[in-house]
Amino acid sequence: MPVALNPLPDLSALDVTALREFGLSQQQRLRSRETEIENLKLLVMKLKRAQFGRKSEKLDRPIEQLELQWEDLEASAGSAVPSQRVRETTAATHKPVRRPLPERLP
């Protein structure tokens, strides 16, 4: 889900009222993005808890999609540290690939 970036206006050309409105609109966008990130985190946690029950294999794909959406939102907000943590957590939950058996074994 790509996020479209609006170009910033020339802040030196704006009057006090326009600057205040711009600041409030940016603050509102930030709050809505933070709320969406928190909702995605809660949903991922809920799905991970349900992952150990019956039909848990069907939940792996939606969890990964939500984590990617969460990473995209955090990256677009300029916060790369939490998305790195998600990648590490995701990598830690996957089983390692098995190496082939030695050739000396039948």
C-alpha positions in Angstrom: 0.0 0.0 0.0 2.1 2.9 -1.3 1.7 6.2 0.5 1.5 9.3 -1.7 3.7 12.1 -0.4 2.4 15.6 -0.8 5.0 18.2 -1.6 5.6 20.7 1.3 4.6 24.3 0.7 7.1 27.1 0.9 6.8 27.7 4.7 8.6 31.1 4.4 5.8 32.4 2.2 3.0 31.4 4.5 1.4 33.7 7.1 0.9 32.7 10.7 -2.6 31.4 10.2 -1.6 29.2 7.2 1.4 27.9 9.2 -0.9 27.0 12.1 -3.3 25.2 9.8 -0.5 23.4 8.1 1.0 22.3 11.5 -2.4 21.1 12.7 -3.0 19.1 9.5 0.4 17.4 9.7 -0.2 16.6 13.4 -3.6 15.0 12.5 -2.0 12.9 9.7 0.7 11.8 12.1 -1.9 10.8 14.7 -4.0 8.8 12.2 -0.9 7.0 11.0 0.2 6.2 14.5 -3.4 4.9 15.3 -3.3 2.7 12.2 0.1 1.3 13.1 -1.1 0.5 16.7 -4.2 -1.2 15.2 -2.1 -3.3 12.9 0.2 -4.3 15.8 -2.7 -5.4 17.9 -4.2 -7.4 15.0 -0.9 -9.1 14.3 -0.5 -10.0 18.0 -4.1 -11.4 18.0 -3.4 -13.5 14.9 -0.2 -14.8 16.2 -2.0 -16.0 19.4 -4.6 -17.7 17.2 -1.8 -19.2 15.1 -1.3 -22.1 17.5 -4.9 -23.4 17.3 -6.6 -25.4 14.6 -6.2 -24.2 11.0 -3.2 -22.2 12.0 -1.6 -22.7 8.6 -4.2 -20.5 7.0 -3.2 -17.6 9.2 0.5 -17.4 8.2 -0.1 -15.5 5.0 -2.4 -12.8 6.5 0.0 -12.2 9.3 2.9 -11.7 6.9 0.7 -9.3 4.8 -0.2 -7.3 7.9 3.5 -7.1 9.0 4.5 -5.9 5.6 1.7 -3.2 5.7 2.9 -2.3 9.2 6.5 -2.0 8.0 5.4 0.2 5.0 3.6 2.6 7.3 6.5 2.9 9.7 9.0 3.3 6.9 6.8 6.1 5.3 6.6 7.7 8.8 10.4 7.9 8.8 10.8 5.3 11.6 13.1 2.5 10.3 14.1 1.1 13.7 10.7 -0.7 14.5 10.4 -2.1 11.0 13.9 -3.7 11.4 12.7 -5.2 14.6 9.7 -6.7 12.7 12.1 -8.3 10.2 14.2 -9.8 12.9 11.1 -11.1 14.7 9.8 -12.6 11.4 13.1 -14.2 10.6 13.3 -15.7 14.0 9.9 -17.3 13.8 10.7 -19.1 10.5 12.3 -22.5 10.8 15.8 -22.7 9.5 16.4 -24.6 6.2 17.8 -28.1 6.7 21.2 -28.9 5.2 21.4 -32.0 3.1 22.6 -35.2 4.7 26.3 -36.1 4.3 27.1 -38.2 1.3 28.6 -41.0 3.5 25.2 -41.8 4.8 23.0 -44.2 2.8 
